[in-house]
Amino acid sequence: MLDSYPALIFSKASSLYSISLWLYLLISIPQITLALYFSNYYTFLGLTRILLESILPALILFPFLLLLAKNQTKVKSIIILVLIFWVYQILLKAPTQTQHIQIIHSKWNWTGKIFTITFGNYIYYLIRERLKPFDFIGFKKESIFLKRPLIVASLPILLAFFSYFNPKTEYDFETLLYESTMPGIDEEIMFRSVFLGIMLNALKERISFFNLSIRNPSLILNGLLFGLVHGVQITKELDVNFDYLMGLGTFFYGYLYGWITIQSRSILLGVFSHNFSNVLIHLIPMIK
């Protein structure tokens, strides 16, 4: 249950917003279908690339998820996680490939993020009871100001100042607006609320590896999934590429945001840290 009256109002507004977006998607289905059928860009290989790139990160982790399942009854939850992830990635990527379903025409993927934030809210309200005791949506006043999560949440922000050494860029208000809103909300809802919540419920709490005891392997797998999403790319020729620098970097941040979420019992600190650090990464090269 959400822990404050403002959060309750926010949840109601999110529900109305989600309903309106799902209606938009429903109305758009015939248009999307025709666009996929007639568009020269959407060749068979192009569509295959989108579908494969959307599911590949989850498929890579799928054997490890099964291996770490608490018991056989949790396999269903793991399969549901993979399916949710696939739909999530398709909703995110599809608007970048065709203008037929774009709500906002821009160099930034506003439409994909709007779709996935809507989808994330919808999925959360469908499975929120199953996420307990790892329901991280809400404002947990008793834990949100814990010292350690605050310190760790400041780390991505401090690291963002290294963007001073990046080449200077032109000032772009839309970029700052996008980075201050969309990525943190979308990714923290999906990765640290939905996916991490499912993993914590379905996977073992501790594993042993060469006499090394590892607590919360869900944190590692959640970080790996986050890294694979950002690092794995499939070309138009269906070749698989992996950006190691991006993959390792986002694994590190994904692990941090997951740890912050578990310790604070809320995604709020992660959303703030995520968006603020993203803004700084773009703002500092603009104004230096």
LINGI-V891597 format. One record per backbone hydrogen bond with DSSP energy under -0.5 kcal/mol. NH is the residue of the N-H (numbers start at 0). CO is the residue of the C=O. Records with the same first field share a line. If there is no record, write none. Layout:
BEGIN
NH = CO ; CO
END
This chain:
BEGIN
7 = 3
8 = 4
9 = 5
10 = 6
11 = 7
12 = 8
13 = 9
14 = 10
15 = 11
16 = 12
17 = 13
18 = 14
19 = 15
20 = 16
21 = 17
22 = 18
23 = 19
24 = 20
25 = 21
26 = 22
27 = 23
28 = 24 ; 25
31 = 27
32 = 28
33 = 29
34 = 30
35 = 31
36 = 32
37 = 33
38 = 34
42 = 40
46 = 42
47 = 43
48 = 44
49 = 45
50 = 46
51 = 47
52 = 48
53 = 49
54 = 50
55 = 51
56 = 52
58 = 54
59 = 55
60 = 56
61 = 57
62 = 58
64 = 60
65 = 61
66 = 62
67 = 63
68 = 65
69 = 201
73 = 70
74 = 71
77 = 73
78 = 74
79 = 75
80 = 76
81 = 77
82 = 78
83 = 79
84 = 80
85 = 81
86 = 82
87 = 83
88 = 84
89 = 85
90 = 86
91 = 87
92 = 88
93 = 89
94 = 90
95 = 92
96 = 93
97 = 93
100 = 97
101 = 98
105 = 103
109 = 107
112 = 108
113 = 109
114 = 110
115 = 111
116 = 112
117 = 113
118 = 114
119 = 115
120 = 116
121 = 117
122 = 118
123 = 119
124 = 120
125 = 121
126 = 122
127 = 123
129 = 126
130 = 126
131 = 127
133 = 130
135 = 133
137 = 135
139 = 137
140 = 138
142 = 139
143 = 139
145 = 142
149 = 145
150 = 146
151 = 147
152 = 148
153 = 149 ; 150
154 = 150 ; 151
155 = 151
156 = 152
157 = 153
158 = 154
159 = 155
160 = 157
161 = 158
162 = 159
163 = 160
164 = 161
165 = 162
168 = 284
175 = 171
176 = 172
177 = 173
178 = 174
179 = 175
180 = 177
181 = 177
182 = 177
184 = 180
185 = 181
186 = 182
187 = 183
188 = 184
189 = 185
190 = 186
191 = 186 ; 187
192 = 187
193 = 188
194 = 189
195 = 190
196 = 192
197 = 193
198 = 194
199 = 195
200 = 196
201 = 197
202 = 198
203 = 67
206 = 213
208 = 211
211 = 208
212 = 210
213 = 206 ; 211
214 = 212
215 = 204
218 = 215
219 = 215
220 = 216
221 = 217
222 = 218
223 = 219
224 = 220
225 = 221
226 = 222
227 = 223
228 = 224
229 = 225
230 = 226
231 = 227
232 = 240
234 = 238
237 = 234
240 = 232 ; 238
242 = 230
243 = 241
246 = 242
247 = 243
248 = 244
249 = 245
250 = 246
251 = 247
252 = 248
253 = 249
254 = 250
255 = 251
256 = 252
257 = 253
258 = 254
259 = 255
260 = 256
261 = 257
262 = 258
263 = 259
264 = 260
265 = 260
266 = 135
270 = 266
271 = 267
272 = 268
273 = 269
274 = 270
275 = 271
276 = 272
277 = 273
278 = 274
279 = 275
280 = 276
281 = 277
282 = 278
283 = 279
285 = 281 ; 282
286 = 282
287 = 283
END
